Amino acid sequence: IGYLGLKPRKALSDTHQVRFVREQQQAFALIALVIIALAALLSIPLARRLVRRVRALASATHRLTAGVYETRIETGGSDELGLLARDFNGLAQALQEAEQARRQWVADISHELRTPLAILRGEIEALQDGVREPTPQAIDSLHEEVLRLARLVNDLYELSLSDVGALTYRNADVDLGVLLRESLDLYAPDLAAREIALEVSIPEKERGMVHADAGRFHQLFGNLLENSLKYTDPGGKLCVKLEVGKERVRVALSDSAPGVPEEDLPKLFDRLYRVENSRNRALGGAGLGLALCRNIVEAHGGVIEAHPSSLGGLSITVELPLTR
């Protein structure tokens, strides 16, 4: 029906055609030069601005690497570099807080270790100088300080293992109610000696089965009961309640006065933290037990919280997922 072809280009011989082609070539060349100039005028300032922000970020990164955690940079917009700058500032803030926590942690540990060591040194020097006689009472006092120091070092060791994820757990399906009863049986005589009434509510028919390390949960309940034993006034009351839900089991330990101010409740699980009015070093606490409790509960996928108790003291609740 038809065909399509390309005719070979003919040489231009007409003067007007040659001049038109030459003018078109000159116009295209001029337009290209103008476009290149405009692109350079726009790109050079933009490139300088980008390079300046990248250099500022690189310089701040070097300072942060050198340990200057107070380093901050301007975000400068909502583009990708601005988002990167905000993330950098967040990282610097986190590193600064971690460094402050580390320094505070070292200072607190030094303070905690210095106190029993100073007492031991004073009592031993008194025995050496003949100020005190080496009576059984003096030996018992030294032994008590050594035990207190050993408990502190052991708590620090276990807490450090927990922080680095090296605390061992031998999990199995266990009944939380049975573990709680066993711990209560151990502390019942001490509670009775301080005239602290114990009220226990653990259902017999419903079993709170959890996948957990029985030894660690004995340690958990022991720390919580020890806390109530130390910081509940004689003649007070301790209520222990276990509730089994559809998906979770809940344990609550509520004691009577003295209480804890609400502003101090979120800090109770921090390391070496004490409430000034009720947490007394003379009672033997170092503020590590509740921190270790939180690590144990969170390692088992649970939640531990502190609330004011209806009895006038402190209520600590532990929630754990039930096994299927």
Contacts in CASP RR format, 6 or more apart in sequence:
PFRMAT RR
TARGET T0000
AUTHOR 0000-0000-0000
METHOD contacts of the structure
MODEL  1
IGYLGLKPRKALSDTHQVRFVREQQQAFALIALVIIALAALLSIPLARRL
VRRVRALASATHRLTAGVYETRIETGGSDELGLLARDFNGLAQALQEAEQ
ARRQWVADISHELRTPLAILRGEIEALQDGVREPTPQAIDSLHEEVLRLA
RLVNDLYELSLSDVGALTYRNADVDLGVLLRESLDLYAPDLAAREIALEV
SIPEKERGMVHADAGRFHQLFGNLLENSLKYTDPGGKLCVKLEVGKERVR
VALSDSAPGVPEEDLPKLFDRLYRVENSRNRALGGAGLGLALCRNIVEAH
GGVIEAHPSSLGGLSITVELPLTR
12 18 0 8 1.000
12 21 0 8 1.000
50 81 0 8 1.000
53 76 0 8 1.000
53 81 0 8 1.000
53 82 0 8 1.000
53 85 0 8 1.000
54 81 0 8 1.000
56 73 0 8 1.000
56 74 0 8 1.000
57 73 0 8 1.000
57 81 0 8 1.000
57 84 0 8 1.000
57 85 0 8 1.000
57 88 0 8 1.000
60 71 0 8 1.000
60 72 0 8 1.000
60 73 0 8 1.000
60 88 0 8 1.000
60 92 0 8 1.000
61 88 0 8 1.000
63 71 0 8 1.000
64 71 0 8 1.000
64 88 0 8 1.000
64 91 0 8 1.000
64 92 0 8 1.000
64 95 0 8 1.000
67 99 0 8 1.000
69 92 0 8 1.000
69 95 0 8 1.000
69 96 0 8 1.000
69 99 0 8 1.000
70 92 0 8 1.000
70 96 0 8 1.000
71 92 0 8 1.000
72 89 0 8 1.000
72 92 0 8 1.000
73 85 0 8 1.000
73 88 0 8 1.000
73 89 0 8 1.000
74 85 0 8 1.000
75 82 0 8 1.000
75 85 0 8 1.000
75 86 0 8 1.000
75 89 0 8 1.000
76 82 0 8 1.000
76 85 0 8 1.000
105 271 0 8 1.000
105 272 0 8 1.000
108 271 0 8 1.000
108 272 0 8 1.000
109 156 0 8 1.000
109 272 0 8 1.000
112 152 0 8 1.000
112 272 0 8 1.000
112 286 0 8 1.000
113 149 0 8 1.000
113 152 0 8 1.000
113 153 0 8 1.000
115 281 0 8 1.000
116 145 0 8 1.000
116 148 0 8 1.000
116 149 0 8 1.000
116 152 0 8 1.000
117 149 0 8 1.000
119 145 0 8 1.000
120 142 0 8 1.000
120 145 0 8 1.000
120 146 0 8 1.000
120 149 0 8 1.000
123 132 0 8 1.000
123 138 0 8 1.000
123 141 0 8 1.000
123 142 0 8 1.000
123 145 0 8 1.000
124 142 0 8 1.000
126 132 0 8 1.000
127 133 0 8 1.000
127 134 0 8 1.000
127 138 0 8 1.000
132 138 0 8 1.000
148 284 0 8 1.000
151 286 0 8 1.000
152 286 0 8 1.000
152 288 0 8 1.000
155 286 0 8 1.000
155 288 0 8 1.000
155 289 0 8 1.000
155 292 0 8 1.000
156 288 0 8 1.000
158 167 0 8 1.000
158 292 0 8 1.000
159 271 0 8 1.000
159 288 0 8 1.000
159 291 0 8 1.000
159 292 0 8 1.000
159 295 0 8 1.000
161 167 0 8 1.000
162 292 0 8 1.000
162 295 0 8 1.000
162 296 0 8 1.000
162 299 0 8 1.000
163 295 0 8 1.000
167 216 0 8 1.000
167 295 0 8 1.000
167 299 0 8 1.000
169 212 0 8 1.000
169 213 0 8 1.000
169 216 0 8 1.000
169 299 0 8 1.000
169 300 0 8 1.000
170 213 0 8 1.000
170 215 0 8 1.000
171 211 0 8 1.000
171 212 0 8 1.000
171 213 0 8 1.000
171 300 0 8 1.000
172 211 0 8 1.000
172 212 0 8 1.000
172 213 0 8 1.000
172 214 0 8 1.000
173 209 0 8 1.000
173 210 0 8 1.000
173 211 0 8 1.000
173 323 0 8 1.000
174 209 0 8 1.000
174 210 0 8 1.000
174 211 0 8 1.000
174 212 0 8 1.000
174 214 0 8 1.000
174 217 0 8 1.000
175 207 0 8 1.000
175 208 0 8 1.000
175 209 0 8 1.000
176 208 0 8 1.000
176 209 0 8 1.000
176 210 0 8 1.000
176 212 0 8 1.000
176 217 0 8 1.000
176 242 0 8 1.000
176 249 0 8 1.000
176 251 0 8 1.000
176 320 0 8 1.000
177 202 0 8 1.000
177 207 0 8 1.000
177 208 0 8 1.000
177 242 0 8 1.000
179 214 0 8 1.000
179 217 0 8 1.000
179 218 0 8 1.000
179 221 0 8 1.000
180 202 0 8 1.000
180 221 0 8 1.000
180 240 0 8 1.000
180 242 0 8 1.000
180 251 0 8 1.000
181 200 0 8 1.000
181 202 0 8 1.000
182 218 0 8 1.000
183 218 0 8 1.000
183 221 0 8 1.000
183 222 0 8 1.000
183 225 0 8 1.000
184 198 0 8 1.000
184 200 0 8 1.000
184 221 0 8 1.000
184 225 0 8 1.000
184 240 0 8 1.000
186 222 0 8 1.000
187 222 0 8 1.000
187 225 0 8 1.000
187 226 0 8 1.000
187 229 0 8 1.000
188 198 0 8 1.000
190 229 0 8 1.000
191 198 0 8 1.000
191 225 0 8 1.000
191 229 0 8 1.000
191 238 0 8 1.000
192 198 0 8 1.000
194 229 0 8 1.000
194 232 0 8 1.000
194 234 0 8 1.000
194 235 0 8 1.000
195 234 0 8 1.000
195 235 0 8 1.000
195 236 0 8 1.000
196 228 0 8 1.000
196 229 0 8 1.000
196 232 0 8 1.000
196 234 0 8 1.000
196 235 0 8 1.000
196 236 0 8 1.000
196 237 0 8 1.000
196 238 0 8 1.000
196 255 0 8 1.000
197 235 0 8 1.000
197 236 0 8 1.000
197 237 0 8 1.000
197 238 0 8 1.000
198 237 0 8 1.000
198 238 0 8 1.000
198 240 0 8 1.000
199 237 0 8 1.000
199 238 0 8 1.000
199 239 0 8 1.000
199 240 0 8 1.000
200 239 0 8 1.000
200 240 0 8 1.000
200 241 0 8 1.000
201 239 0 8 1.000
201 240 0 8 1.000
201 241 0 8 1.000
201 242 0 8 1.000
202 240 0 8 1.000
202 241 0 8 1.000
202 242 0 8 1.000
203 242 0 8 1.000
203 243 0 8 1.000
203 244 0 8 1.000
206 244 0 8 1.000
207 244 0 8 1.000
208 242 0 8 1.000
208 244 0 8 1.000
208 249 0 8 1.000
208 322 0 8 1.000
209 322 0 8 1.000
209 323 0 8 1.000
210 249 0 8 1.000
210 300 0 8 1.000
210 320 0 8 1.000
210 321 0 8 1.000
210 322 0 8 1.000
210 323 0 8 1.000
211 300 0 8 1.000
211 323 0 8 1.000
212 300 0 8 1.000
212 320 0 8 1.000
213 300 0 8 1.000
216 296 0 8 1.000
216 299 0 8 1.000
217 296 0 8 1.000
219 292 0 8 1.000
219 296 0 8 1.000
220 293 0 8 1.000
220 296 0 8 1.000
220 297 0 8 1.000
220 318 0 8 1.000
223 289 0 8 1.000
223 290 0 8 1.000
223 292 0 8 1.000
223 293 0 8 1.000
224 253 0 8 1.000
224 293 0 8 1.000
224 316 0 8 1.000
224 318 0 8 1.000
225 238 0 8 1.000
225 253 0 8 1.000
226 289 0 8 1.000
227 289 0 8 1.000
227 290 0 8 1.000
227 316 0 8 1.000
228 238 0 8 1.000
228 253 0 8 1.000
228 255 0 8 1.000
228 314 0 8 1.000
230 283 0 8 1.000
230 284 0 8 1.000
230 285 0 8 1.000
231 255 0 8 1.000
231 258 0 8 1.000
231 278 0 8 1.000
231 279 0 8 1.000
231 283 0 8 1.000
231 314 0 8 1.000
232 238 0 8 1.000
232 255 0 8 1.000
232 256 0 8 1.000
232 257 0 8 1.000
232 258 0 8 1.000
232 313 0 8 1.000
233 256 0 8 1.000
233 257 0 8 1.000
233 258 0 8 1.000
235 256 0 8 1.000
236 255 0 8 1.000
236 256 0 8 1.000
236 257 0 8 1.000
236 311 0 8 1.000
237 255 0 8 1.000
237 256 0 8 1.000
237 311 0 8 1.000
238 253 0 8 1.000
238 254 0 8 1.000
238 255 0 8 1.000
238 256 0 8 1.000
239 252 0 8 1.000
239 253 0 8 1.000
239 254 0 8 1.000
239 255 0 8 1.000
239 311 0 8 1.000
240 251 0 8 1.000
240 252 0 8 1.000
240 253 0 8 1.000
241 251 0 8 1.000
241 252 0 8 1.000
241 254 0 8 1.000
242 249 0 8 1.000
242 250 0 8 1.000
242 251 0 8 1.000
242 252 0 8 1.000
243 249 0 8 1.000
243 250 0 8 1.000
243 252 0 8 1.000
244 322 0 8 1.000
245 322 0 8 1.000
246 322 0 8 1.000
247 321 0 8 1.000
247 322 0 8 1.000
248 319 0 8 1.000
248 320 0 8 1.000
248 321 0 8 1.000
248 322 0 8 1.000
249 319 0 8 1.000
249 320 0 8 1.000
249 322 0 8 1.000
250 317 0 8 1.000
250 318 0 8 1.000
250 319 0 8 1.000
251 317 0 8 1.000
251 318 0 8 1.000
251 319 0 8 1.000
252 315 0 8 1.000
252 316 0 8 1.000
252 317 0 8 1.000
252 318 0 8 1.000
253 315 0 8 1.000
253 316 0 8 1.000
253 317 0 8 1.000
254 309 0 8 1.000
254 310 0 8 1.000
254 311 0 8 1.000
254 313 0 8 1.000
254 314 0 8 1.000
254 315 0 8 1.000
254 316 0 8 1.000
255 309 0 8 1.000
255 311 0 8 1.000
255 313 0 8 1.000
255 314 0 8 1.000
255 315 0 8 1.000
256 309 0 8 1.000
256 311 0 8 1.000
256 312 0 8 1.000
256 313 0 8 1.000
257 311 0 8 1.000
257 312 0 8 1.000
257 313 0 8 1.000
258 277 0 8 1.000
258 278 0 8 1.000
258 313 0 8 1.000
259 278 0 8 1.000
259 308 0 8 1.000
259 309 0 8 1.000
259 312 0 8 1.000
259 313 0 8 1.000
259 314 0 8 1.000
260 268 0 8 1.000
260 275 0 8 1.000
260 278 0 8 1.000
260 306 0 8 1.000
260 308 0 8 1.000
260 313 0 8 1.000
260 314 0 8 1.000
261 275 0 8 1.000
262 308 0 8 1.000
264 275 0 8 1.000
265 306 0 8 1.000
265 307 0 8 1.000
265 308 0 8 1.000
266 306 0 8 1.000
267 273 0 8 1.000
268 275 0 8 1.000
268 290 0 8 1.000
268 306 0 8 1.000
268 314 0 8 1.000
269 290 0 8 1.000
269 291 0 8 1.000
269 293 0 8 1.000
269 294 0 8 1.000
269 304 0 8 1.000
269 306 0 8 1.000
270 291 0 8 1.000
271 287 0 8 1.000
271 288 0 8 1.000
271 291 0 8 1.000
272 286 0 8 1.000
272 287 0 8 1.000
272 288 0 8 1.000
272 291 0 8 1.000
273 279 0 8 1.000
273 287 0 8 1.000
273 291 0 8 1.000
274 280 0 8 1.000
274 281 0 8 1.000
274 285 0 8 1.000
274 287 0 8 1.000
279 285 0 8 1.000
279 287 0 8 1.000
290 316 0 8 1.000
293 304 0 8 1.000
294 304 0 8 1.000
297 303 0 8 1.000
297 304 0 8 1.000
297 318 0 8 1.000
297 320 0 8 1.000
298 304 0 8 1.000
300 320 0 8 1.000
301 320 0 8 1.000
301 321 0 8 1.000
302 318 0 8 1.000
302 319 0 8 1.000
302 320 0 8 1.000
302 321 0 8 1.000
303 318 0 8 1.000
303 319 0 8 1.000
304 316 0 8 1.000
304 317 0 8 1.000
304 318 0 8 1.000
304 319 0 8 1.000
305 316 0 8 1.000
305 317 0 8 1.000
306 314 0 8 1.000
306 315 0 8 1.000
306 316 0 8 1.000
307 314 0 8 1.000
307 315 0 8 1.000
307 316 0 8 1.000
307 317 0 8 1.000
308 314 0 8 1.000
308 315 0 8 1.000
309 315 0 8 1.000
END
